[in-house]
Amino acid sequence: MVQTLQAKETTLRDLIITFGIQLVEDESFFWEWQDNLPELTTLDKQLLDKVKVGYINLLNYPPVLEDIVRMAVLDPILFIGDFYLFPFYVKSEESVDIISEDDDVIVKAKIDTLVLKDQFWVMVIESKRAAFSIEEGLAQILAYMLGNSNAEQPSFGMITTGGSFVFVKLVKGKVPQYALSKVFITRNPGNDLYDVLRILKRLSQLVNESGGDVTSD
């Protein structure tokens, strides 16, 4: 009998049991969020400063729901990073089915925001309510990324609550493996959104340089 799971209800334990997914803590596995990050322009920084001030202002008027987080924080960052321009495009609520090797479990998923290039997944972005921990979205975004039809190339993702951001890398291979970046906090002194945008820009560079194939060193 085929068992069907909803991605939003899937736990990390479900993915470990069903797909054998493994966490990799070796920093060299997920080098893309640390190496050769581009510098930001003065305009980029000014716009990100406004995004931070706007987010902190939102916190004075709870509850801060997912759609508001997306509109006030996530969408402006994608816009500043040129992810609405060719060769990228954005699809929302994309349906994905992930089937285990023995075909007895199907995970049904809908993606909040999917940024694509030439049919390759560049990143999957899952925004959660600001009051939630980003841990709430980890199993969900990994379930989405497991739906990538290209098993040879890595997928990249980002989970954000508006107040915190973490990047995810998944390599499917024979045994799916994933790793996380450090957590970037919007309220930190200075502006952690600078680093968030620099990483987004770096991932876009890697995809453009490889013509759609993102490979790991």
Buried (B, 14 or more C-beta within 10 A) or exposed (E): EEEEBEBBEBEBEBBBEBBEBEEBEEEEBBBBBEEEBBEBEEEBBEBBEEBBEBBEEBBEEEEBBBEBBBBBBBBBBBEBBEBEEEEBEBEEEBEBEBBBEEEEBBBBBBBBBBBBBEEBBBBBBBBBBBBBEBEBBBBBBBBBBBBBEBEEBBBBBBBBBBBBBBBBBBBBEEEBBBBBBEBBEBEEEEBBBBBBBBBBBBBBBBBEEEEBEBEEE
